[in-house]
Amino acid sequence: MEAGGCGGPRPTHPPPVPERIPSRRIIAQGWENSKGGNGRGVRFLDDYLVDPILGITDTADFYPEVLDYYRLAQYGDQLAGLQHGRSIEVMYYNADLLAAAGQPVPTTWDAFQVACSLITSGTVSGTIPGSDASRFATWLWSRGGELLTDDARQARFHEQPGIDSLLLFQQIFDDGYGRPPEFSYEDQTLFGNGLAGFTFGSSSGIPYYRSAMESGAQDEWGVTHVPAVPGHEVVDSYGAGVGVIHESEEKDRAAWLFLRWMAEREQTARWAALSGYFPVRISAATHPSMTQKLAEDAQYAQAHDLLPLGRGEPAVRNYESVRGILGDAIDEIFYSGANVTNTLQAAAAEVDLLLAGSGPASKVITPAGGTLVYTNTEGLSVTIEFAPGTVSITQTVSYVPLEDLPTDGLAFALVPCMSFSRPVTITINYRDDDVVGMDEEMLKLYVYDWAAATWIDANPCGGYVREPLNNILQAAVCHFSDYALADRPFRTYLPLILRK
């Protein structure tokens, strides 16, 4: 396997760093729609991460979920970004209200329900929980449930742990021991005024909760993980990361070095202490910036102690839409009293349909060969066959359907960007709609040239086999790229307007 191809000439740069091929540009909704109109896309970072010179050699110093947070499940778990700070989902509790009710901080959901009932009075609610998808994820995990299947193709949040998570709050609401917030930040306001025993939210809200409490009830309060089935204590860990938009190998490498620098102990500790977020490295806890922060901020220190319990939500294409579907379902249950089981099942069916149409498909290919098959929601497929010896090392390859490249027909990417010493056979089962107005006897693969922003003939090294009657085109290619099925290069024609 050698470097080459993929949408234009490769940049060169001087030693001592060996020349490497830029990881595949992906043009996929949500994660990768970052071209900004200039033909650039996200560069995967795995080769940098493991590079003996440029990489991160002490990965054990990172909290486990940090290096996985931007590994995209549908792209062979390739690394698309790196966090330099993060927050976690916590439970806020009023210690004075608990003490007055003779209750400890609850660690199980049964104890939580009892505490809510004993805290509730004429003006005080046991809990004011919000209908947030990350909140639900934490409740679900705390009962041993999962949001999606391991392959990120289907929902699992509608299983019993998810149902039980929301039934509990619905029961608490029905019993009068709590209610959902009626406007933004009402939960925080009521908590600060001593009128709510428990709320849930991001650790990044600690300064705002402190301000609300100092100007309100001035009660003793704290943060902890949500109640859990023993052995399933968890906090949802999230936070913005930074990726690299492919420009050139030299610029990509410089951007990676900055990301690596930001994730080093000194920088992540100082950033966390100043911003109120948490560091990504375990060793940052002993940095002077952090030891001072932990000594001065009791609630921040409580949340910091929970970092080993962190896990991240699925890194899948269209996940923001999944979150939206979940949020709407929780709203229906919390605010309209909808049936929990039926509502979650309907949401799961919607998510399954969304994920089925989101692609891509990935496969681990070994030197012994293998086959990657992508099947769309209509049952049509594209098959990529690797003969023995096509790759010299085990490699995850992906088929990515592309919706935003300028073409009338079928467009897709094969990733990562690489060339082969022997042809890889692509068999495309296309629809009639994919070739409307085209001469099927003249169908070819075209490669998108990002530098020229145009399609050029792919000139497959192994030629074509066409079966128009069966809607099949087969091509043997020697490199991966962004491809389109067409009978001629796609062009946009604009009317000519003359001013008289």
C-alpha positions as CSV (number, residue, x, y, z in Angstrom):
1,M,0.0,0.0,0.0
2,E,1.4,3.3,-1.1
3,A,0.5,7.0,-0.8
4,G,-1.2,8.7,-3.7
5,G,-4.3,9.9,-5.4
6,C,-7.3,11.5,-3.7
7,G,-8.4,14.6,-5.4
8,G,-5.3,16.3,-6.6
9,P,-1.5,16.4,-6.2
10,R,-0.1,15.7,-2.8
11,P,1.9,18.5,-1.1
12,T,5.6,17.9,-0.3
13,H,7.6,19.0,2.6
14,P,11.2,18.7,3.8
15,P,12.7,16.0,6.1
16,P,13.1,14.9,8.8
17,V,9.4,14.1,9.1
18,P,8.5,11.3,6.6
19,E,6.0,12.2,3.9
20,R,2.5,10.9,4.7
21,I,-0.7,10.9,2.9
22,P,-3.4,13.2,4.2
23,S,-6.2,11.2,5.8
24,R,-9.5,11.2,3.9
25,R,-11.5,14.3,3.5
26,I,-15.1,13.5,4.6
27,I,-18.1,15.4,3.4
28,A,-20.7,14.0,5.8
29,Q,-23.6,15.8,7.4
30,G,-23.0,17.0,11.0
31,W,-19.4,16.0,11.7
32,E,-17.8,17.0,8.5
33,N,-19.7,19.7,6.8
34,S,-16.8,22.1,7.2
35,K,-15.6,22.8,3.8
36,G,-16.7,26.4,4.0
37,G,-17.0,26.4,0.3
38,N,-13.3,25.9,-0.4
39,G,-13.2,22.1,-0.9
40,R,-11.6,21.3,2.5
41,G,-12.8,18.8,5.0
42,V,-11.8,17.2,8.3
43,R,-8.5,15.3,8.4
44,F,-8.5,12.1,10.5
45,L,-5.7,12.2,13.1
46,D,-4.8,8.6,13.9
47,D,-1.5,8.6,12.0
48,Y,-0.4,11.6,13.9
49,L,-1.5,10.2,17.3
50,V,0.6,7.1,16.9
51,D,3.6,8.7,15.2
52,P,6.8,8.1,17.2
53,I,7.9,11.7,16.7
54,L,4.7,13.7,16.3
55,G,2.4,11.5,18.4
56,I,1.2,11.3,22.0
57,T,3.2,8.5,23.7
58,D,1.7,8.8,27.2
59,T,-1.9,8.1,26.3
60,A,-2.4,6.3,29.6
61,D,-2.3,9.7,31.2
62,F,-5.6,10.7,29.5
63,Y,-8.9,9.9,31.0
64,P,-10.1,6.9,29.1
65,E,-13.1,8.5,27.3
66,V,-11.1,11.6,26.1
67,L,-9.2,9.9,23.3
68,D,-12.4,8.1,22.2
69,Y,-14.7,11.1,22.3
70,Y,-14.2,12.1,18.7
71,R,-13.7,8.6,17.3
72,L,-16.4,8.3,14.7
73,A,-18.1,5.0,14.9
74,Q,-19.4,5.0,11.3
75,Y,-15.9,5.8,10.0
76,G,-14.1,2.8,11.5
77,D,-13.6,4.6,14.8
78,Q,-11.1,7.0,13.2
79,L,-10.1,10.0,15.3
80,A,-11.6,13.3,14.0
81,G,-10.6,15.7,16.9
82,L,-9.0,16.1,20.3
83,Q,-10.5,17.5,23.5
84,H,-8.6,20.0,25.6
85,G,-11.2,20.4,28.3
86,R,-14.5,18.9,29.3
87,S,-17.6,19.0,31.5
88,I,-19.6,16.2,33.1
89,E,-23.3,15.6,33.9
90,V,-23.9,15.8,37.7
91,M,-26.6,15.9,40.3
92,Y,-26.9,19.1,42.4
93,Y,-28.2,18.5,45.9
94,N,-29.3,20.8,48.8
95,A,-27.5,19.4,51.8
96,D,-29.5,21.4,54.3
97,L,-32.8,20.1,53.0
98,L,-31.5,16.6,53.1
99,A,-30.3,17.0,56.7
100,A,-33.7,18.5,57.7
101,A,-35.4,15.4,56.2
102,G,-32.9,13.1,57.9
103,Q,-31.7,11.7,54.6
104,P,-28.2,11.1,53.3
105,V,-27.2,12.0,49.7
106,P,-29.0,9.2,47.8
107,T,-26.8,6.8,45.8
108,T,-29.7,4.6,44.4
109,W,-32.8,5.6,42.6
110,D,-35.0,4.1,45.3
111,A,-33.3,6.3,47.9
112,F,-33.6,9.3,45.6
113,Q,-37.4,8.8,45.3
114,V,-37.7,8.5,49.1
115,A,-35.6,11.6,49.6
116,C,-37.8,13.6,47.1
117,S,-40.9,12.6,49.0
118,L,-39.5,13.7,52.4
119,I,-38.0,17.0,51.1
120,T,-41.2,18.1,49.4
121,S,-43.4,20.6,51.4
122,G,-45.8,23.3,50.5
123,T,-43.2,25.4,48.7
124,V,-40.3,23.0,48.2
125,S,-40.1,20.4,45.4
126,G,-38.1,17.3,45.8
127,T,-36.6,17.6,42.3
128,I,-36.9,19.8,39.2
129,P,-35.2,17.8,36.4
130,G,-34.8,19.1,32.9
131,S,-35.6,17.2,29.7
132,D,-32.1,17.1,28.2
133,A,-30.7,14.2,26.1
134,S,-27.4,14.1,28.0
135,R,-29.3,14.0,31.3
136,F,-31.3,11.0,30.0
137,A,-28.2,9.3,28.7
138,T,-26.7,9.5,32.3
139,W,-29.9,8.2,33.9
140,L,-30.1,5.4,31.3
141,W,-26.4,4.3,31.8
142,S,-26.9,4.4,35.6
143,R,-29.3,1.5,35.1
144,G,-27.1,-0.5,32.8
145,G,-28.8,0.6,29.6
146,E,-27.4,1.8,26.3
147,L,-28.4,4.6,23.8
148,L,-27.5,2.7,20.6
149,T,-26.3,-0.7,19.5
150,D,-22.6,-1.4,19.4
151,D,-22.5,-0.8,15.6
152,A,-24.4,2.5,16.0
153,R,-27.1,1.3,13.6
154,Q,-30.1,1.1,15.9
155,A,-31.5,2.6,19.0
156,R,-31.5,0.8,22.4
157,F,-32.7,3.7,24.6
158,H,-36.3,2.3,24.4
159,E,-35.3,-0.8,26.3
160,Q,-36.3,-1.3,30.0
161,P,-33.5,0.8,31.6
162,G,-34.7,3.8,29.5
163,I,-38.3,3.1,30.3
164,D,-37.6,2.8,34.0
165,S,-35.6,6.0,34.0
166,L,-38.5,8.1,32.8
167,L,-41.2,6.2,34.6
168,L,-39.5,7.1,37.8
169,F,-39.7,10.8,37.1
170,Q,-43.3,10.5,35.8
171,Q,-44.2,8.8,39.1
172,I,-42.5,11.6,41.1
173,F,-44.4,14.2,39.2
174,D,-47.7,12.3,39.7
175,D,-47.1,12.0,43.4
176,G,-46.4,15.8,43.7
177,Y,-42.7,15.4,44.7
178,G,-41.3,17.3,41.7
179,R,-42.1,18.7,38.3
180,P,-40.2,19.7,35.2
181,P,-39.0,23.3,34.9
182,E,-41.4,25.7,33.3
183,F,-38.8,28.1,31.8
184,S,-35.1,28.2,31.1
185,Y,-32.9,27.9,34.2
186,E,-35.9,27.7,36.6
187,D,-34.4,24.6,38.1
188,Q,-31.2,26.6,38.9
189,T,-33.2,29.5,40.3
190,L,-35.4,27.4,42.5
191,F,-32.4,25.4,43.7
192,G,-30.6,28.7,44.6
193,N,-33.6,29.8,46.6
194,G,-33.8,26.6,48.6
195,L,-37.0,25.5,46.8
196,A,-35.7,22.3,45.1
197,G,-33.8,19.4,46.7
198,F,-32.2,18.0,43.5
199,T,-31.5,19.2,40.0
200,F,-29.4,17.8,37.2
201,G,-27.0,19.6,34.8
202,S,-23.6,20.2,33.6
203,S,-20.7,20.8,35.9
204,S,-20.0,23.9,33.9
205,G,-23.0,25.4,35.7
206,I,-21.3,25.3,39.1
207,P,-20.4,29.0,39.1
208,Y,-24.0,29.9,38.3
209,Y,-25.4,27.6,41.0
210,R,-23.0,29.2,43.4
211,S,-24.2,32.7,42.4
212,A,-27.8,31.7,42.7
213,M,-27.3,30.2,46.2
214,E,-25.2,33.1,47.5
215,S,-27.9,35.5,46.4
216,G,-30.7,33.2,47.6
217,A,-31.1,30.7,50.4
218,Q,-27.3,30.5,51.2
219,D,-27.8,26.8,52.0
220,E,-25.1,24.2,52.0
221,W,-25.0,22.3,48.7
222,G,-23.0,19.9,46.6
223,V,-22.6,17.9,43.5
224,T,-22.3,14.1,42.9
225,H,-23.1,11.5,40.3
226,V,-26.7,10.6,39.6
227,P,-28.1,7.7,41.7
228,A,-27.4,4.4,40.1
229,V,-27.8,0.6,40.2
230,P,-24.7,-0.5,42.2
231,G,-21.8,-1.0,39.8
232,H,-23.2,1.4,37.2
233,E,-22.2,4.7,38.7
234,V,-21.5,7.0,35.7
235,V,-21.2,10.6,34.6
236,D,-21.8,11.8,31.0
237,S,-18.5,13.4,29.9
238,Y,-18.6,15.9,27.1
239,G,-16.9,19.0,25.8
240,A,-15.8,20.7,22.7
241,G,-12.8,19.5,20.8
242,V,-10.7,20.8,18.0
243,G,-10.2,19.1,14.6
244,V,-8.0,19.8,11.6
245,I,-9.4,21.1,8.4
246,H,-7.2,19.7,5.6
247,E,-5.2,22.3,3.8
248,S,-1.7,20.8,3.1
249,E,0.4,18.3,4.9
250,E,2.6,21.0,6.3
251,K,-0.3,23.0,7.7
252,D,-2.1,19.9,8.9
253,R,0.9,18.8,10.8
254,A,1.3,22.3,12.4
255,A,-2.3,22.2,13.5
256,W,-1.9,18.8,15.0
257,L,1.1,19.9,16.9
258,F,-0.9,22.8,18.4
259,L,-3.7,20.3,19.4
260,R,-1.1,18.1,21.0
261,W,0.4,21.1,22.9
262,M,-3.0,22.1,24.2
263,A,-3.6,18.6,25.5
264,E,-0.3,18.5,27.5
265,R,-0.4,18.6,31.3
266,E,0.6,22.2,31.7
267,Q,-1.9,23.6,29.2
268,T,-4.9,21.5,30.1
269,A,-4.4,22.2,33.8
270,R,-4.1,25.9,33.3
271,W,-7.0,26.0,30.9
272,A,-9.2,24.0,33.3
273,A,-8.4,26.2,36.3
274,L,-9.2,29.4,34.4
275,S,-12.3,28.2,32.5
276,G,-14.0,26.1,35.1
277,Y,-13.9,23.0,32.8
278,F,-11.9,19.9,33.6
279,P,-8.5,18.8,32.3
280,V,-8.1,15.9,29.9
281,R,-5.1,14.5,31.7
282,I,-5.0,12.6,35.0
283,S,-1.7,14.1,36.0
284,A,-3.1,17.6,35.7
285,A,-4.7,17.2,39.1
286,T,-1.3,17.8,40.8
287,H,-0.4,20.8,38.7
288,P,-0.2,24.0,40.9
289,S,-3.0,25.6,38.9
290,M,-5.3,22.7,39.6
291,T,-4.4,22.1,43.2
292,Q,-5.2,25.8,44.0
293,K,-8.5,25.5,42.1
294,L,-9.5,22.3,43.9
295,A,-8.6,23.8,47.3
296,E,-10.7,27.0,46.6
297,D,-13.8,25.5,45.0
298,A,-15.4,22.7,47.0
299,Q,-18.1,21.8,44.5
300,Y,-15.6,21.9,41.6
301,A,-13.5,19.5,43.6
302,Q,-16.5,17.2,44.2
303,A,-17.1,17.1,40.5
304,H,-13.5,16.6,39.7
305,D,-13.5,13.4,41.9
306,L,-16.1,12.0,39.5
307,L,-14.0,12.2,36.4
308,P,-13.0,8.5,36.5
309,L,-16.7,7.6,36.1
310,G,-16.9,9.5,32.8
311,R,-18.1,8.1,29.5
312,G,-19.1,9.8,26.2
313,E,-22.2,9.7,24.1
314,P,-22.0,7.9,20.7
315,A,-19.8,9.7,18.1
316,V,-22.1,8.9,15.1
317,R,-23.2,10.8,12.1
318,N,-26.4,12.7,12.6
319,Y,-26.2,12.4,16.4
320,E,-27.5,15.9,16.9
321,S,-30.6,14.8,15.2
322,V,-30.8,11.8,17.5
323,R,-30.5,14.1,20.4
324,G,-33.3,16.2,19.0
325,I,-35.6,13.2,18.7
326,L,-34.8,12.1,22.2
327,G,-35.4,15.6,23.6
328,D,-38.8,15.8,21.9
329,A,-39.7,12.4,23.4
330,I,-38.7,13.4,26.9
331,D,-40.7,16.7,26.6
332,E,-43.8,14.7,25.6
333,I,-43.4,12.5,28.7
334,F,-42.5,15.2,31.1
335,Y,-44.9,17.9,30.0
336,S,-47.7,16.1,28.4
337,G,-47.8,12.9,30.5
338,A,-47.3,10.7,27.4
339,N,-47.0,6.9,27.7
340,V,-43.3,6.3,28.4
341,T,-43.0,3.0,26.5
342,N,-44.9,4.0,23.5
343,T,-43.2,7.4,23.2
344,L,-39.7,5.9,23.5
345,Q,-40.5,3.1,21.0
346,A,-41.8,5.7,18.5
347,A,-38.6,7.8,19.0
348,A,-36.5,4.6,18.5
349,A,-38.2,3.8,15.2
350,E,-37.5,7.4,14.1
351,V,-33.8,7.1,15.1
352,D,-33.4,3.7,13.4
353,L,-34.7,5.2,10.2
354,L,-32.3,8.1,10.5
355,L,-29.3,5.9,11.2
356,A,-30.1,3.5,8.4
357,G,-30.0,6.3,5.9
358,S,-26.9,8.0,7.4
359,G,-24.3,5.5,6.3
360,P,-21.4,5.0,6.0
361,A,-20.3,1.3,6.1
362,S,-16.9,0.2,7.4
363,K,-15.0,-3.0,7.3
364,V,-11.6,-4.2,8.6
365,I,-9.5,-5.5,5.7
366,T,-6.5,-7.6,6.4
367,P,-3.6,-8.6,4.1
368,A,-5.6,-11.8,3.4
369,G,-8.2,-9.7,1.7
370,G,-11.9,-9.0,2.4
371,T,-15.1,-7.4,1.2
372,L,-16.8,-4.2,2.2
373,V,-20.6,-4.0,1.4
374,Y,-22.7,-0.8,1.6
375,T,-26.5,-1.3,1.4
376,N,-28.8,1.7,1.3
377,T,-32.3,1.9,2.7
378,E,-33.7,0.7,-0.6
379,G,-31.7,-2.4,-0.6
380,L,-29.3,-1.4,-3.4
381,S,-25.6,-2.1,-2.7
382,V,-22.1,-1.2,-3.5
383,T,-19.5,-3.9,-3.0
384,I,-15.7,-3.3,-2.7
385,E,-13.6,-6.4,-3.0
386,F,-9.9,-6.6,-1.9
387,A,-7.9,-9.5,-3.2
388,P,-5.2,-11.1,-1.0
389,G,-2.2,-8.8,-0.8
390,T,-4.0,-5.7,-1.7
391,V,-3.2,-4.1,1.7
392,S,0.0,-4.8,3.5
393,I,-1.3,-4.0,6.9
394,T,-4.8,-4.4,8.5
395,Q,-6.8,-1.4,7.5
396,T,-10.3,-0.1,8.3
397,V,-12.0,1.1,5.1
398,S,-15.3,2.9,4.7
399,Y,-17.9,3.7,2.1
400,V,-19.4,7.1,2.6
401,P,-22.5,8.3,0.7
402,L,-22.1,11.9,-0.4
403,E,-25.0,14.2,-0.7
404,D,-23.4,17.6,-1.1
405,L,-21.1,17.2,-4.1
406,P,-22.2,18.7,-7.4
407,T,-23.5,15.8,-9.5
408,D,-26.8,14.5,-10.8
409,G,-26.0,10.9,-10.0
410,L,-24.6,8.7,-7.3
411,A,-21.7,10.1,-5.4
412,F,-19.6,8.5,-2.7
413,A,-16.2,8.4,-1.0
414,L,-14.0,5.5,-0.2
415,V,-11.7,6.2,2.8
416,P,-9.1,6.5,4.0
417,C,-7.2,8.0,1.1
418,M,-4.7,5.4,-0.2
419,S,-3.4,3.7,-3.3
420,F,-2.9,0.0,-4.0
421,S,-0.4,-2.2,-5.8
422,R,-3.2,-4.3,-7.3
423,P,-6.8,-3.3,-8.3
424,V,-9.7,-3.1,-5.9
425,T,-13.0,-4.1,-7.5
426,I,-16.0,-1.8,-7.0
427,T,-19.4,-3.2,-8.0
428,I,-22.2,-0.6,-8.1
429,N,-25.9,-1.6,-8.2
430,Y,-27.4,1.7,-9.1
431,R,-31.0,2.9,-9.4
432,D,-32.7,4.3,-12.5
433,D,-33.0,7.6,-10.6
434,D,-29.2,7.7,-10.3
435,V,-28.7,7.7,-14.1
436,V,-31.7,9.8,-15.4
437,G,-30.8,11.3,-18.8
438,M,-27.5,9.3,-18.9
439,D,-26.2,6.8,-21.5
440,E,-25.7,3.7,-19.4
441,E,-23.4,2.2,-22.0
442,M,-21.1,5.2,-21.4
443,L,-21.2,5.2,-17.6
444,K,-17.9,5.9,-15.8
445,L,-16.5,6.8,-12.5
446,Y,-15.4,10.4,-12.0
447,V,-13.1,11.7,-9.3
448,Y,-13.7,15.1,-7.7
449,D,-10.6,17.3,-8.1
450,W,-10.8,19.6,-5.0
451,A,-8.1,21.9,-6.3
452,A,-10.0,22.6,-9.6
453,A,-13.5,22.0,-8.0
454,T,-14.5,19.8,-10.9
455,W,-15.0,16.2,-11.9
456,I,-12.3,14.3,-13.9
457,D,-12.3,10.8,-15.4
458,A,-11.1,8.3,-12.8
459,N,-9.4,6.2,-15.5
460,P,-9.7,2.9,-13.5
461,C,-6.5,0.9,-13.7
462,G,-8.5,-2.3,-14.3
463,G,-11.2,-0.9,-16.6
464,Y,-15.0,-1.3,-16.6
465,V,-17.6,-4.0,-16.8
466,R,-21.1,-2.6,-17.7
467,E,-24.4,-4.4,-17.4
468,P,-27.0,-1.7,-18.2
469,L,-29.9,-4.2,-18.2
470,N,-29.1,-5.1,-14.6
471,N,-28.1,-1.6,-13.5
472,I,-24.6,-2.7,-12.7
473,L,-21.3,-1.0,-13.2
474,Q,-18.0,-2.6,-12.1
475,A,-14.7,-0.8,-12.0
476,A,-11.3,-1.9,-10.8
477,V,-9.5,1.1,-9.2
478,C,-6.0,1.5,-7.7
479,H,-6.7,4.3,-5.3
480,F,-9.5,5.6,-3.1
481,S,-11.1,9.0,-3.7
482,D,-14.4,10.9,-4.0
483,Y,-16.3,9.3,-6.8
484,A,-19.4,9.9,-8.9
485,L,-21.3,7.7,-11.3
486,A,-21.9,9.6,-14.6
487,D,-21.7,9.4,-18.4
488,R,-19.8,12.7,-18.7
489,P,-18.3,15.2,-16.3
490,F,-20.9,17.2,-14.4
491,R,-21.2,20.8,-15.2
492,T,-23.4,23.6,-14.0
493,Y,-24.9,25.7,-16.8
494,L,-26.0,29.3,-15.9
495,P,-28.1,31.5,-18.2
496,L,-26.2,34.3,-19.9
497,I,-27.7,37.7,-19.1
498,L,-26.7,40.7,-21.3
499,R,-27.3,44.3,-20.3
500,K,-28.4,46.5,-23.1
